[in-house]
Amino acid sequence: MKSIKKYIVASAVLLATSVSFAQEEMEDKKMMSSEPEQEKSNIQQYTPSKLIGKGQVDIKWFNNLYTQTKSTFSDGKEPRQSFFTSTLEAYTGVGENKRWNVGAIFEFRSNVIGDRGALDVFKFDGEDTTARSGLTSIAPSVKFVPFKSVSNFSIQSSFFIPLVDNETENGVFLDQKGYTWQNRFFYDYTFPGDKWQLFTELNSELNFGDKEESFANNSLNLTPGVFLSYFPSSKFTVLALVQHSQRIDLGNNFTQDFTAVGGGVKYQLTNALNLEALYTNFLRGNNTGLGQTFNLGLRVIL
């Protein structure tokens, strides 16, 4: 619990510092400049590092299908298990300098076990003993730029509230039953010529609650990731990614880690709407499944 308190205090100090920055009255003229932004598509301009302006709306609907027939818990092939997560994020800009966005996150899940087909997650037959589905968590969320001189570095802080009664029923896992304080640190760099872009992320998740109710409670999960994008045109990009996740024991006697690689594409369908598709493969890990993810997302910025 001492480690949890230290993490909470450190994050609270970080948030308090950012609030003091936001109260400054001087506007950053470089951040307010609109000329270069008008020449770029949203997929070039609005990486997760970049915030929208006052009165704008940013809505992202992201769908993740994870399926596995292997894990580090046994040797050889296992009965297939599949887990579908649909996440809806909505933000709006506040203030005059693109340094604060506020919003909320909603997560819906549908999971199946018992060697059922991966696409059975879309049957949403939660009454079956091999399946469960439902809205599992909501989270108030804020995004902010802590340093006005570094507009391509931002932080997203969200507090997830669980909506599940039981983490597992009839052997079917649905979602964690515990509170999660998530802080995601974003940074991107666009190389001269606007053809290559590097995006980095560090996702930290502090999970807390009764350790008897969730495998993840009283642990800290750290997930760094690196994404390299190439733009054949301003409206289309291909990307490669590598991510590692490390769960640190803070009192629940459970650790976990995995490494995944993948790639994908993004396409700007209209001036406001873009589509993305991603694939990842879990190469290695400990106390984890070794599966694949198939991801499809839509994002609109108005």
N, C-alpha and C positions, 0 to 999 in steps of 0.2 A: 504493500500500500504506500510505502514511502516513495517508491519509484513513480507511482501514479501521481502522487501529490506534486512531486518535482516537475513532472511533465505538464500538469495542469497549471502550476505557477508560471513555468516558462512560457507556455502558450498564452496565458493571460497577460503577461508582460508584453509579449509580441503584439497582441491585439490592442493593448492600451497605447503602445507606441504608435501604432498605425492610426489610432483615433486622433492623436495629437497632430500628426501630419495632415490629416483630413481637415482639421480646423484652421489651417493656414489660409489666409484670404487671397494670397497672391496666386494667380493662375499661371500655369506653364504654357507659354505661347507655342512651344514646339509640339506639345501634346494636342493643342487646339487646332493646329494647322490641318486643313482638310485637303489641300491640293494633292500631296502624294498618295493619300488614302483613296482618292477618287479614281486613281489609275490602276488600283489593284482590286481583284475579286475578294470576296469574303474569305475564301479558303486561304488566300495569301495573307490577308490583313488580320483576320480575327482568329489567330491561334488561341488556345485556352489561356495564354499569357495576357492577351489583350482584352481590355474591358470596353463595353459599349458606352455611349454617351447618355446624357440626361434625356429621358423620355423614350429612348429606344427599348426594344424588347428582344431578348435572345431566348429562343426555345429550342431545346434539343431532345429528340426522342431516340434513344440508343438501345438496341436489342442485342443481347449476348446469349448464344447457345453454346454451352460447354457439354461435351460428351466424352465418356471414357470407358475403356474396356481393360485398362491397366492401372495399377497403382503401386506405391512402394510398400503397401501392407501385405502383398502376396506376390508370388511368382507366376508368370504366365498370364493367360487371358482370363478376365473376370466377366460376370454378367454385366451388360451395358447399364450405365446410369447416365442420365442426362438432366441438365439443370439450365433452365431458361430464365433470364433476368431482363425485364423491360424497365428502363429508367427514363423518367420524364423530368427534365430540368427546365426551369423558367426563371429568368432574371430580368430586371429592369435597371437602367442607369439612374443614379441619383447624384446631385451635385453638378458643378459646371466644368469639371476638369478631368472626367473619365478616370476617376480614382476609386469610385465606389459603385458596386452593383449589389442589389439585394434580391433574394428569391427563395425558392423552395425546390426540394427534390422528392420525388415519389418513386418507390420501387415496387414492382409487381413481379412475382415469381411463379413458375410452374415447373415442378420436378417429377421425374418418373424413374423407377428402378425396375429390377426383375427382368433384365434383358429385353425390355421393351425398346421399340425403335426410337431413334433420337427425335423424330418429328412427332412422336406421341405427346410431347410437351404441349403441343398446340391443340390437343383435344380437351385440355382443362377439365379432365374427369376426376375432380378432387374427391369424389365419393369412393373411387376405387382404392383398394388397399395398397396399390403400387404407385399411387400418384397423390400429389398435393399441389394446390395453387391458391393464390390470393394476394391481395395488397399486404406487403410485409413490413414496410417502414416508410416514415415521412421524415423530412429533415429541413428545418429552417437553415438558410445558407447565406453567406455573404462573401463577396469577392472584393479584394482591394489591392491597390498598388501602394506599398509601404514607402517607396522612395520616388518622389515626383520626377526626379531626373533619370529614373530607369523605368520607363513605361512598359518594357517587355519583361519585367519581373513582377509577378503577382502571386497572391495567396488566396486560396478558397477554403473557408472554414465552415464546416457543416456539422450539425448535431443530429444524429439519427436516433429516432424514437421507434422502438420495435412495436409491431402490431400483432405478432404471433402469440398464441397461447402456449404452444409447446414447440420447441425446436425440432423434435423428431416425434412422429407418430407412426405406429406400425412399421417401423424401420425406415420411414421416408423422411429425410431431412428437408425442411422448407427454408428456414433462414435463422440467423443468430437471434437468440432471445437475450438481448442485452443492449445497453446504450453504447453508441460509438461516437467519439469525437474525432472527426476527420479533418486533417489539415493537409492541403495539397499545395506544393510550392512549384510554380511554373516559370520557365525561362525559355525564350527562343532567340535565335539569331539568324538573320537573313544575310546570305553572302552577297557580295557585289554582283549585280546583274540580275538579281531576283530569280535565279533558276534553282538555287539550292537553299534549303532552310533546315536548321537544326533546332529541334525542340526537346527540352529535357523536363522531367517531372520527378518530384519526390513526394510520394503519398504516404502520410503517416496516419494510422488509425489506432486510437486508444480505446480499447474495449473494456467495459467495466460492468459489474453486476454480480449476482450470485454465481459462483463458479460451478455450482451443481446444475445450473439451468442452461449453460452454453459452454462449448469447448473453447470459445474464444475469450470469454470474460477474464478480466485481469491479465491482459496481454497487450503488447504494443506491436503492431504490424508496420513494417517499413518496406515500401516498394519503390525503388528508383527505376526510371525508364528513360530510354534514349530513342528518339524518332528522327530519321533522316528523310527529308522529302525532296523530290526533284519535280520541277514544273516544266513539262514540255510546252505548256501554254498557261496563261494566267487562270484559266478555268479548269485545269486538270492537273492532278499531281499523283505520283506513285511514291510510296514510302516503305521503308524498312524499319523494324523496331526490335528492341531487346529489352526485357524486363526481368527483374529479380525481386522476389518477395521473401522477407525474413520475419517470422513471428518470434518475438522475444517474451519469455516467461516473466510475468510480474506477480506470480502467485498462484497460477493455475496448473503448474507442473506439465505444461504442454508447449513444445516448440515445433516449428514447421518452416520449411523453405522450399522454393521452387524457382526455376529459371525457364523463361519462355521466349521464343523468337517468332517473328512473323512479318507480315507485310500487308499492304492494302492500297486502295485508291480512293481519291476524292474527286468529285466533279461538281462544278457550279451549274445547277440546272437553270436557275433564273438569277436575277440580281439579288434576290433575298434568300433563295432556297438552295442548299447544297446536299449532296448525297455522299455517304462514305461506306465502304465495305472493307472489312479487315479479317485476317486469318492469323491465328497464333497456334503454336505447338509447344507443349510442355516437354522440354528435353530431359529434365532431371528434377529431383526433389527428395525431400524427406518428410514422412508423415503426410503424404499428399497423393492425389490422383495424378496420372500422367496421360492427360487427354488433349483435346483440341478445342479451340473456340472458333465460332463463325459469327461475325458481327455485322450488323447493318444499322446505319443511323441516318436520320434526317435532321437538319438544323436550319432554322429560319431566323433571320435577323431583320427587324423592321425599324 
